[in-house]
Amino acid sequence: QKDRTCYVSDGALKIQVIKEGNIYYSARLNTSEKISANWTYGIYEVTAKLPQGQGPWPAIWMMPNDYYHYGEWPLCGEIDIMETSNYYRNRIIGTIHTLSYNHTKGTQKSGGINDSTIYSEYHKYSIEWLPDRIKWYFDDQLYFTYKPASYLYNESQEVTVNEWPFNYSFHFIFNIAMGGGMGGSISDTLFDEYDEIAMYIDKVSVYQSTFVNEKYVK
């Protein structure tokens, strides 16, 4: 059954968790470097339906194509478009990680929004990535903006790569983790409570501005 962790079902990409004995199997999908080679400033949208229950940790996120462009995580940066778990039931979280702002320090910058239908209906999770800020949207509703300049001590302080490593190409990652820092303990009755533990992805869209990227990308 392990080959059933990722497949197309009724026109949607399905990533699901399979349990065999005490082991959980799932899939982690990355967009290829060829496809995402020039993905910088733009709008990134994913329409998805999420799994629920105690243990699953679904995520739609982005990491750099050149992991060592600035250095290993967190210096390289991370863009979490959507995460949730039973700790955040009916709530999705959008988060940024950089050297200055990351979860190992407890300084990560994030926002969230509540909706009780994220498990039963498709919703659009998106970011608008600009040269000086990133905005998070849920069904086109803005709920969080990361603008590093607003976190500095004064207007004369310079934004550095420690706060903004987001000026080169990133790729998508889609996955369901089980347990971990956000998933927490896994319920023994998880698969009795729910017919399946799966994330459905209906549509992925990337929109880029030739003008913005030619002007700002080095």
N, C-alpha and C positions, 0 to 999 in steps of 0.2 A: 504493500500500500504506500510505501514511501514515495513512489513516483506520482502519487496523487496529491502531493502537496501544492502543486501549481499547475493549472490548466485553464482553458477557456470553457466557460459554462454559460449557455444562453446568451452569448455575445459579450460576456464580461470576463475579465481576468480574475480567476479565483485563486487566492492564496489561503490554504487551510492548514490546520494543525492536525496531525495524526498521532495517536498514542498507541505504542506497541509495548506492552508490559509497563515498565516504569519510565520509559523513554518517550519524549515528545519530539516529533519531527515536523519541520515546516520549511518554508522557502524564503530566501532573500534574493530579490531581483535588483540588479543595477542596470541603468541604461548604459549602452556601450560608449567607450571613449570616442568612437567615430561619430556617433549621433550627437553627443553632448560636447564635442570638442570646442565649440564656440559659445556655449551657454553661459552668458554673464547677465548683464542687465536685461530685464524683461518681465513678463508675467508668466507664472508657472501655475497651472491649474490641474487638479486631480479630482475627478468625481468618484466617490467611493461610499461603500456601506461597510460598517465596522463590526467586529465581533464583540461579544460581551462576556461577562462572567469573571470570577476571581482567578487571575493568573495570566490571561492573554494581555500582551502589550503591543498593539498594532502601531505602526509608525510609517509616515510618509516624510522622507527627509532628503537632504542633499549634502554631499561631500565633494571636495575638490578632485578634479581629474588628476592633477599633479599634486599628490599628497605632500610632497616635500618642497613645494614651491616656496613656502615660508618656513616649513618645519613641521614636525609631528604634532598631532592633536595635543592641546587645543590651539596651538599657534596657527594651524592651517585653517581653522574655522569650521563651523558646522551650522547648517540651517535646518531646523526641525519644523517642517510645515504643519504637521499634525501628529500628535501622540495622545493616547488616552489609556486608561486602565480602570479597574474597579475602584481604585483610590479616588479617581476623578469621574465617578459615574455620571453619565449624561453631560459630561464636560470634555471639550477638546482643548489642547494646549499647543501654542506655538512658541518656540524658544530659539534663542541664538546662543552659540558658544564661541568664545574667543579666548585668547590668553588672559585678558583682563577679566572677562566675564564668562565663567563656566561653572558647572555643577560641582566640581571637586572643591571649589572655593566657596560654593554657595552663593556665587555672585551672578549666575546666569540671568539673562533678561528674557522675560516671557510674559505672555498674556493668555487669556482663555475666554471661552464663551460656552454657555450652557444650551443644550438642546436634547430633549428626551427621545428624539427620533433618529439619532445617529446610528442606531443599531438596526433599525427596521426600514430606513429609507436612504436613498442616495443623497449626498450633499456635496457641494463643491468646496474643496479646500485649496486655497491659493495664496500666493505671495506676489507682490509687486516689488521687484528688486531694482533699485535705483542707485546712482553713483554715491549717494550719501546716506541712504536709509533703506530699510526693508519694511514693507507693510504686509500684515497678515489679514486675510479675509475668510469669512465663513459665509457661503452663499452670497458673495459680493458685499457682505457687511464687514466693514473695517473694525477689528477688535484689538489690534496691537501694532505699534510702530516702534521699530528699533532705529534710533538715530543717535549714533555714538556721541556726537557733539553735545547732546543734551545731558549726558552723564558726566561730562568733564567738570572740573572745579570752576573754571572760568572760561570766557569766550576766547581768551588769548592762548589757551592750551591747545596744542596740536593733536589732532586725531592721528594715531599711529597704527601700524599693522597689528598691534596688540588689541586694538578695539575694532579694527576694520580690515580683515584680510580678504574681503569680498570683492576683489577687482580682477579676478581671473575665473576660468570656467569651472563649473560644478556639474555633478550628475545626480539623477534621481536614485533613491533607494526605497524599495517597498518591502516590508517584512512584518511578521508577527513573532515577537519574542515571547517566551514563556517564563514567568517569574521575573527575576532580576530586580533592579532598583526601583522600577516603576510598577512592574507587574505584581511584585510581592509573592506571597505564598500561593501555591496552586491548589484550588479546591479539589478534594478527592472525588467529589460528585459532579465535577464540571461537565463531563460528557453525559451524565444522566440528566442534568438540568437543561442542556441544549443539544439539539440535533447535530449541530456542527459548530466548529470554531473556525470562522473564515472571514477574510476581508475580500470584498468584491470591488474591483476597479472597473468602472464603466468607460471612462474617457480620460485621456491625458493630453493636455494642450500646452504648447510653448509659444509665446508671442515675444518677438524681439524687435527693438527699434534700431535700424541700421544707423541712424543719425547718432543716437545716444552711445551705441557701442563703438562706432568709429571715432567719436570725439573723446571718450573717456578711457576705453580699454587700452592698456599698454601692451 
